[in-house]
């Protein structure tokens, strides 16, 4: 029997203070496959403060579900790519979406659903 999996995803900002130049809306994140809840912590022009620990460095919080854990890993990787969060860099915009610190815990839901 196939299990049901869940993930709590928290894309992280770079460790250096860098203004955001592109930020998805909560509605845009909620439309991604498997996402059942999404919230965005920063707006364009704001500078996340990674020195304030997880709270300061977390760009967004998402809860997602899937029938396969690989789907959640793919979602986490897409959030870490340059398609959702962009930053002002020394030479223009940088599509850096975190330091590889995306927390994508995928655990078995034990066949719920």
C-alpha positions, 0 to 999 in steps of 0.5 A: 500500500502506498504511503502519504508523505508530508514536508515542511519547507523553509527556503532560506536567505543567503547569509549576507544581507541582500535585498530581495528583487523577486518574491512569489506571492503566497497564492503562487506558492500555494499553486505548486503541486502538493502545496496545501499551505504557504506563507511568505515572510518578506516582500520585494526590496526587504533584506532578510536578516539571516543573523536573526537565526531561522526566523530571520533567514526563512523566506517562506514556509510551505506545507506539502503532501505527496504520494511519493517522497521524490515529489517533495524533494523535487519541490524543495529543489525548485524552491532552492532554484532561481525561479522564485526568490532573487536578490540584488547582487554586486553585478545585478540580480542574483537568482540565489535562493538559499545556501542549500539550507532548505529544510525539506523533511519528508516523512511518511504519513503512514498511509493516510489519504 
